[in-house]
Amino acid sequence: MQGEPALPADYQTLPYANPDAPQGGTMRYCVFGNFDNLNPVIVRGALTTARGIWFDKEFGNLVFEPLMQRSPDEPFTMYGLIAETIETDDKRSFVEFRLDPRATFSDGVKITPEDVLFTVRMLREHGRPIYANWLRPAVKIEKVGDDGVRFTFDETADRETPLLIAGLPVLPEHAFDEKTFERTTLKPVIGSGPYVIADVKPGQEIVYEKNPDYWARDLPIRKGIFNYGTVVIDYYRDTNAQFEGFKKGNCHIYLEGDPNHWRTAYDFPAVKDGRIVKETFETGAPPNMLAFVFNTRRPIFSDRKVRKALSMLFDFEWANKTLYYDAYERTGSYFQNSELSALGRPASEKEKALLAPYPDDVDPEVMDGTYRPSVSDGSGSDRKVMRAALDQFEAAGYRLEGRRLVGPDGKPLAFEILAQSPEQVKMAQAYTRTLGRLGIAASVRLVDDSQYQARKNAFEFDMIIASYSASLSPGAEQAYRWSSKSKDVNGSFNYAGAADPAIDALIDDIVTARSREDFVAAVRAYDRALISGHYVVPLFHLPEQRLARWNFIKHPDTTPLYGYFLPAFWRAPD
């Protein structure tokens, strides 16, 4: 999107892959949850589709493939896969793909422009809303010659639009029935990827077998990638059972996100004798924004001063010390630990120019780079922090009456935090503990997954705990999280109900940036607007990636920018 690709046109292999990796063997993954659907692009069953088929950031795309493959080592670069060549103009008014004549689906049927046209039609009519958003600027889609497809865009397209189109899956027209496409299915789907679905036990297990005739196996983009002969993904309804399965060798990699578990749970023979290896990986990517999210559609959270005061009352220092053995670092930016973050940086002249039309949107301390999330003394009852928060509440018209904090309408400040797991309950209770000391009646409600998803999709909550994935290439997906257009779209990721003209304009500045300098300035200004909006109470992140693996699972010495890349791992021969 900006600059030149890191790899030359005649590259032979990816720098984070081992082209000589042994092929074959079985990899068993274990995941929490269940599944009841094998079509990953439809709205129905979107959250309960089997892992690995498509858009799996951990296991890779085993069945469906895109026209071009995004690199985990370069934020804004894609390399040809199903598309052998790509053509566009400087204005990005169109993009034309020439399909690789060797490209076939797993049943041997050649991939044609008709398959691309079919895919677009299905995604627009029955796909997840984000696909329709990506395709909206495409006003004309046509077959060009025998192997070409051309997308012509209207004035709403931006510089990222061709990349989004290139990242869409290509579905086989001959293998789907248009009349039933939108329905969930447990019938194995056909794709062009390296694996075929060999066996399905609904909600329990899905088995993928390597396609011996995989059309792209010798392409540089695939050398040393997808090395296993069989991939099994087992589902567990309980995380304790999931870890026990790993200990017994029923699954071969455990992705660890709990620092307490990492510290205390690996004292067993397979770790002590080296059969299981614990590893940490550095990453150049910003951590996800894990946070309590205010639903600003609720009147109690409509005032930014109230949200700011409530944000000050999460006692990270106490929670980190008491609950997490000081394993976490505090999150304060949506792009932390990267050049895109506004944290600790005064606004540049370019940023000031972008924010000038919105003089009241950014807090002074966020603009000058001195902002940090509140820091307590770790006692769990820091009077200085509470006094500062109370000052904010009073500026919003709240006051203490006895042991209750009441608003301008005389009603006590009370709200509910919706949780979907015991771990979320623990986090929420750490927060409500402090809130209660200032007379705020915050409660926690634990609900099952189906109820949680339904309420979250319909925005029927006061506050939830959510994790916003972060990257070095923010773009059009931000509109689905924070733009005014997504505020009232059920199922969108705009949980906060943000509807700010400044945010809308800055998202547009991000996706239309033509230089790296303009892009960085736009993202930093955007970060400042989000931070100053106090839409969330930022929580914390681990400083590194952690996983445990059985020692017969190996990986390359080189790790890409985004950290470990599981599709490049392999199994050592027995």
Sequence and secondary structure as in RCSB ss.txt:
>XXXX:A:sequence
MQGEPALPADYQTLPYANPDAPQGGTMRYCVFGNFDNLNPVIVRGALTTARGIWFDKEFGNLVFEPLMQRSPDEP
FTMYGLIAETIETDDKRSFVEFRLDPRATFSDGVKITPEDVLFTVRMLREHGRPIYANWLRPAVKIEKVGDDGVR
FTFDETADRETPLLIAGLPVLPEHAFDEKTFERTTLKPVIGSGPYVIADVKPGQEIVYEKNPDYWARDLPIRKGI
FNYGTVVIDYYRDTNAQFEGFKKGNCHIYLEGDPNHWRTAYDFPAVKDGRIVKETFETGAPPNMLAFVFNTRRPI
FSDRKVRKALSMLFDFEWANKTLYYDAYERTGSYFQNSELSALGRPASEKEKALLAPYPDDVDPEVMDGTYRPSV
SDGSGSDRKVMRAALDQFEAAGYRLEGRRLVGPDGKPLAFEILAQSPEQVKMAQAYTRTLGRLGIAASVRLVDDS
QYQARKNAFEFDMIIASYSASLSPGAEQAYRWSSKSKDVNGSFNYAGAADPAIDALIDDIVTARSREDFVAAVRA
YDRALISGHYVVPLFHLPEQRLARWNFIKHPDTTPLYGYFLPAFWRAPD
>XXXX:A:secstr
  S  SS TT  S TTS TT     EEEEEEES   BS TTBSTTGGGB TTSSS TTT  SS  BSEEE TT T
T EEESSEEEEEE TT  EEEEEE TT B TTS B  HHHHHHHHHHHHHHB HHHHHHHTTEEEEEEETTTEEE
EEE TT  TTHHHHHHTSB   GGG  GGGTTS   S    SSSEEEEEEETTTEEEEEE TT TTTTSTTTTTS
S  SEEEEEEESSHHHHHHHHHTTSSSEEE   HHHHHHS  SHHHHTTSEEEEEE  SS   EEEEEE TTSGG
G  HHHHHHHHHT  HHHHHHHHHTT  EE   TTTTSTT  TT    HHHHHHHTT TTSS HHHHTT      
  SSS  HHHHHHHHHHHHHTT EEETTEEE TTS B EEEEEESSHHHHHHHHHHHHHHHHTT EEEEEE  HH
HHHHHHHTT  SEEEEEE   S   THHHHHH GGGTT TTSS TT    HHHHHHHHHHHH  SHHHHHHHHHH
HHHHHHHHT EEE EE SSEEEEEETTEE  S   TTS  GGG EE   
